[in-house]
């Protein structure tokens, strides 16, 4: 397999074949994200992608069951181009069960419901959407490029096509100044989206990003450890998610959580309340073990 630069995938795709169909991110302006800064966005030619699929067949055999398409938002690819890749995967791997992909609101809303249904028929089974925050001011500040309403519309379009939706949010993204607004607005948007899966990551401000410069010059202040956990509690407390697997077990998080909402809501709130009352740092992931 040939990869151009750093490859980023969701934790849940650890056992998937990772197939790079585009390089970089078509948006690539989010102030907090370091993943694609060194890459100029381009779509890989079909011939190159097909060669990688053939190489995967030679290496792993025809029994591949899951594939993840990267880089940043391959859902922006032209419909015929993406469909051709999915058709090839289905042909080469007869036991294929699901293909996953990153998407943003722009790339999703470029698709008609009919196009998404066609991709679903070709086993596009899950879309990972980075909401990051439901707070319009926060999204504007980090140059996300979409409004909360656009995010909700995109999420609904994915769900209506029968594709699973995994939504990611970032604890701390509103900074100290908008911590409460960020948490409250984020769960309000998640409630409107009703994703199948939701994941809360904790913001880590990385050097050589615009957000790092903002923090260095005093324009942004990251909430403290327990203030970040208070945001998580606010999100859980406000949840009206009907059947959602909720995670905060990414390496960036201080306190790993895996819960089924609403079933585990009260137990999780009690756990967080005990932690916030005790301020027991021994119950948290050590700083040295946190990562992106």
N, C-alpha and C positions, 0 to 999 in steps of 0.2 A: 504494500500500500504506500502511496506517495502522499505526503502531507506538506502543505506550504505554511510554515510558521507555527505558532502556538495554536493548539487545538483545544477548544473548550466544549465540554458536554455536560448535560445534567447528571447528577449522581445516579439517578434511576436508569441511566443508559450505560452503566458500567459494563454490562455483559453483552452489549450490542456491537455489531460491526459498525465502525465509525467510517463513513464515506464522505469525503470532502467534495462537494459539488460546486461550491463558490468559495472565494477567498475574501476574508474580511467581512465587514458589515456595511450595508448600503447606507445606513444612517450615520453611524460612527461619530456622533457628536455629543453623546451623553457625557457629562462632565466627570462622572464617578468611575467610568469604565475604562480599564487599561487594556482590555483583551485584544483589541484590533487596531490600536493606534499605529502600529508599525506596518499595517497592511493597507494597500489601496484596493478597494472593492473591485472584483471582477468575477465573472461567471466562467467556470471551467467548461471547455468544449465537451460536447457529448462524447467524442471519440476518446478523450482522456479519461472521462468518468467510466466509460465502458471498459477501458483497459484496466482500471482499478477494480471494477467488479469481477472481471476475469481473473485478476491476480488474487482476489479474495476467495474465489471459487477454488483455485489451485491450492491455496494455503489452508482453507477451512472446510472444503468440501461443500456439497449441496444442501447440507442440513442447517444452514443459518436461519434463525427464526426471527431475529430482530435486527433492524438497521437504524442508525441515526444519521441524518444528513446534516452536515455543517458546512460553512461557518455560521456567521452571526444571524442571518435571517434568510435562508434559502427559499423561503416561501415567496420571496420577491421575484424568483425566476419566472420567465414566461411560462404560461400554462403548458404549452406543447413540449417545451424543454423538460419541465419537471415530470410531466406524464410519461415521457419517453424513458426517463431514468427509472421511474416506478415500474413501468412495463418490463424493462430489462431485469430489474431485481426479481420480479415475480417469475420471470421465465427461468432465470439462472438458479434461483433458490425456491424450489417448489414447496418447501415447508415454511416459507415466510409467513409470519403471523402479523407483524406490525412494523411500520416505518414511523419514526418520530422526526420532528423538525422544529427548529426555532422559527417563530414568526413575530412580527410586531403589528401594531394596529394598521399601519399603512399597507403592509404587504397583504394582510388578511382582507382589508376592505377593497383592495384591488380585484379580489376574486368575487365572481358572482356566486350565488348559492349553487348554481348548476356546476360550476367549475370545482367548487369544494366537494360536491357530491361525487364528481368523477374521480377526484383524488382519493376520496374515501373508498370508492370501489376498487381502487388500485392499492389498497391497504395502507394509505396514510391514516394512522390510527391515533396519533396524539400530536398536539401542537403545544409548545412551551412559549407562553406569552409573558414578557416582563412588564407587569404593571408598575412595579417599584413603589408607587404611591398613588393614593386616590385623591390627594390634595392638588388642586389645579396650580396653586402658586408654587408648590414644590416641584411639580413636573416642569413647569416653565423655567424655574431656576436652574434645573439640571439639564435643560435642553433635550428633554425626552422626545419632543416632536409630535406628541399626541395629547389630546385632552382626556379627562376622565370619561366623558360621554363617548368619545371615539373608541376608547378602550372597551367600554361596555358593549357597544355595537359590534366590535370585532369579536369579542368573546361569545356573544349570542350567535353570531354567524357560524362560528366554529361548532358550537354545540348543536345548532339546528341542522348542520350537515352530518351529524352522527359521529363526529370526531371528538375524542376526549380532549379536555382542556386542562392544562397545568399552568397555574398563574403564580408568578414569583413576586414577592414584595420585599422591600429593604428596610429593616429596622434602622432608625437613625437618620434616614435620608433628609428629613425635614430640619435636622440640626436641633440645637437646644431651643431656638426661637419658635419653631413650628412643630415641636415634638407632639404635642397633644392633637393639634389640627391634622397632622400627618397620620397619626394612628386612627383617629375617629373617621377621617375621610376614607382611609384605606379599607377599613372593614365595611363601610357603607357601599363602596364600589364592589368589593368582593361579594357582598350580599346580592347586589344587582346582577353580577356575572354568574353566580352559582357554578363555580368550576368543579370538575371532578376531583382535582387535586390542587392544593395551595401550599406554597412553600415560603416561609419567612427566613430570609438570610439577614445577617447583620452587616451593615456597611463597614467596610475596611477602606480607609482613605489611603490610596496608593500614590507614591511619588510619581511625578511626571504626568499627573492628570490635572485638569483645570480645577477640580474640587480641592486637590491638595494645595494648589496655589491660593485658593480662597481661604483655606484653613490657616495657611502660613501667614496670610496678611490679616487675619482676624475677621474675615467676612463670613466664616462658617465655623461653628463649634459643634463637635460631635458630642451627643449626650453621654453621660457616664454609664458604667456597666449596668447598674440597677435601674437607671432611667430607661435604658434600652429594654430591659425586661418589663418595665412598666408599660412601655409601648406594646409589647407582646401581650401582656395581660389585657390591655384596652381592646386589642383586636379580638382576642378570644371572648371577652365579656360581651362585645357587641355583635358577635357572630350570630347570624340567622341562616347559616349554611345548612342545607337540608341533607346532603349526603356527600360529604367531602372528606377525603383523606388529607389531613393537615400535618405538615412537617416543619420543624425548625431544627433539623439534625445535621444541617450543613456544617462543614468545618469552621465556618466563620462565627457560628453561634456559641454563646456562653453556656446555654442550657438546652440540651437536646430534647426535642419533643416529637412524638409521633402519636397522633390521635385521630379518631374518627368522629367528626362533628355531624350532628349535635350530641351523639351518644356519650362522648367522653368530656363534654364541656365542663360540667360541674367539678368532676374529679381533677381536671387540669387546672381550673381556676383555684381550687383549694391548694394544689401543689405550688402554684405560683405565689399565692398569698403567703404560704408558710415561708417560702424562700425570700420574698420581699420583706417580710417582717423580721426574719433572722439576719438578713444581710450576710449569710454564710458563704464566703467565697470558696470554701473547700468543696462546695456542691457544684461549682462551676468548672467549665473546661478551662484549664490553665492558658494564660495568654500565649505561651510558647507553642501550644498545640493548635492554635487557631490558624486558619489559612483560607485562601480564596478558593 
